[in-house]
Amino acid sequence: MAVAFASLGTGLIVGLIFTAFKLPLPAPPVFAGIMGIFGIWAGSELWPFLAGIFTK
């Protein structure tokens, strides 16, 4: 849980700095970013399942 809060804090600081200097945010549009993160998580959860099917 500490890692999640550290990640959130880092993101907030980076967002503040980029916005203060009027720079484009180093992140994809909100929905696309969320879907990308979900895809990464889903792939990591799916791999053990697929590996189990093909190694039997």
C-alpha positions as CSV (number, residue, x, y, z in Angstrom):
1,M,0.0,0.0,0.0
2,A,2.9,2.3,0.7
3,V,4.1,1.9,-2.9
4,A,0.7,2.9,-4.2
5,F,0.7,6.1,-2.1
6,A,4.3,6.8,-3.2
7,S,3.3,6.4,-6.8
8,L,0.3,8.7,-6.3
9,G,2.4,11.3,-4.6
10,T,5.0,11.2,-7.4
11,G,2.3,11.5,-10.0
12,L,0.8,14.5,-8.2
13,I,4.2,16.2,-8.0
14,V,5.0,15.6,-11.7
15,G,1.5,16.8,-12.6
16,L,2.0,20.0,-10.6
17,I,5.4,20.7,-12.1
18,F,4.3,20.1,-15.7
19,T,1.2,22.2,-15.3
20,A,3.1,25.1,-13.6
21,F,5.5,25.2,-16.5
22,K,2.7,24.9,-19.0
23,L,4.2,21.7,-20.5
24,P,2.1,18.9,-22.0
25,L,1.4,16.1,-19.5
26,P,3.6,13.0,-20.1
27,A,0.5,10.7,-20.1
28,P,-2.0,9.4,-22.6
29,P,-5.5,10.7,-22.6
30,V,-7.4,9.6,-19.5
31,F,-9.5,6.8,-20.9
32,A,-6.7,5.4,-23.1
33,G,-4.3,5.5,-20.1
34,I,-6.7,3.6,-17.9
35,M,-7.4,1.0,-20.5
36,G,-3.6,0.5,-21.1
37,I,-3.1,0.0,-17.4
38,F,-6.0,-2.4,-17.3
39,G,-4.6,-4.3,-20.3
40,I,-1.2,-4.7,-18.6
41,W,-2.8,-6.0,-15.5
42,A,-5.2,-8.4,-17.4
43,G,-2.2,-9.7,-19.4
44,S,-0.3,-10.4,-16.2
45,E,-3.2,-12.3,-14.8
46,L,-3.9,-14.2,-18.0
47,W,-0.4,-15.5,-18.6
48,P,-0.3,-18.0,-15.7
49,F,-3.7,-19.4,-17.0
50,L,-2.5,-19.8,-20.5
51,A,0.9,-21.2,-19.5
52,G,-1.0,-23.8,-17.5
53,I,-3.1,-24.8,-20.5
54,F,-0.1,-25.2,-22.8
55,T,2.2,-27.0,-20.4
56,K,-0.2,-29.8,-19.6
